[in-house]
Amino acid sequence: MRVQRAAGVVVLTLVAALLAAGADSGKSITVNGYVLDSACAFTKGLKKPISAQCAQACAKAGSPLVILDDKGTIYWPIADTTPSASQNDKLLPFAGARVTASGKTYERGGSTAIVIDKIAAETSTK
């Protein structure tokens, strides 16, 4: 019994070490761009939201909000917790507006996600 328990502890320790070694720690970044709903960012090819009311309505209907930067990169806001949670509440006050967001980005399979540490209305526009 003691050997089985010890073997179980060793296996769990190895699994934890492998997960920690393979975890992406992210890259710190500051992003400037528009907050709009993800459907419009993809299906309509918008460079900015149609209106704040439109972005808010889509978000309230369940569409995830994203940040679209000037280069066309779409940043998917994610939580760094498990289980994860929607980030729409954090972005909803800025729907349809330009923001400056800072946090850690993660890339996988052509998608870019951001764990937002700080977000505020952009103070200067281009």
C-alpha positions, 0 to 999 in steps of 0.5 A: 500500500505504501509503495502504491501511494509513493508511486502515485505521488511520484507520478503526480509530481512528474505530471505537474512538472511537465505541465509547468515546463510546457506552459506558455508564460505569455508575452507582456504587451500594450495594445491600442485598438477598437473594442467590437464584437467578434462576429463583425470583426470576422464576417464584416471585415470591419476596421472599426465598429459600426457604432457603440450601440451595435457593439453593446447590443451584440455583446449583450446578446452573447457575442464575445468582444475583441480588440482589433488593432490598427494592423488588423490583429484580433486579440481575444480577451481571456481569463487566466483562471480555470475554469475560465470566464467571459471577459465581456463585462470587462470590455463592455464599458468600452464597446465601440471605442478605442482602448489601450489594454495591457497584459500578457498575450498568447498565440496558438494556431494563428489566434492571439489571446490577451489576459488583460491586466489594465484597460482604459479609453485611449487618450489619443487617437490617430 
